[in-house]
């Protein structure tokens, strides 16, 4: 059985001001996902790739930056 443990933080994703400057700092908003939870339900012979850190940390600053770059290019 897998138990989930988390702390919920609420924030809005409006993090760019009128001058197109990102208003959050790196590491300000992150989420950590245990790889056992991420790959839950995979076949028993599945091995989590060693290149994926545990926990997997997603930094929303990086997500926002990449989205901004993608939209600028499009």
N, C-alpha and C positions, 0 to 999 in steps of 0.2 A: 504494500500500500504506500502511496506517495502522499506526503503531507505538504501543503503549501504554506509558506510563511512569507508575509509581505507587509510592508507599511505603505499605505496609500497616501500619495501626495497629489493634490489637485493643482493643476496649472493650466492656463490657456496656451494655445499654440500660436497666439499673436505675439510673436517675439521679435518682430522687425518694425522699426519705427518708420516715420514718413520719409526719412533720408536713406532708406534701405540699409540701415545698420542693424546688425544682430544685437539684441538687447540682453541676451544671456551669455554667461561665461562657460568655457569648457568645463565639464564635470559638474555643472550646476544642477542639471537634471539628467539622471542616469537611471537605468533599470538593469538589474542583475537577474539573469535567468539560469537556474541550475540546468545543466545539460541533460540530466536524467528526466527532467520535466519537459524540456524542449523536444526530446526524442521519445517521449512516452508513447507506447503502442507500437514501436518498431519491432520487427521480427527478432526472436531471441538470438539469432546469429549476427545481428547488426552490431557493429562496433563504432562507437562515436569517434570521428576523426580526431587524431591527436592535435591537429592544427586549430581546433576549436577550444578556447579556454573555458575552464569551469570555475566560477560561473561565467557565462557569456555576458559581457557588459555592453549595453547599448547607450551611447552618449547622444542625447538629443541635440546637442550643439552640432555634432557632426552630421546628424540627419538633416537638420535645418540648413546647414551650410551646403550639403550636397544637393538638397532640393532647390535651393537658391541658384546654385551653379547650373543645374539641369534646366531650370526655367529660363535662365539668362541665355543659354545656348539655343534653346528651342525657338 
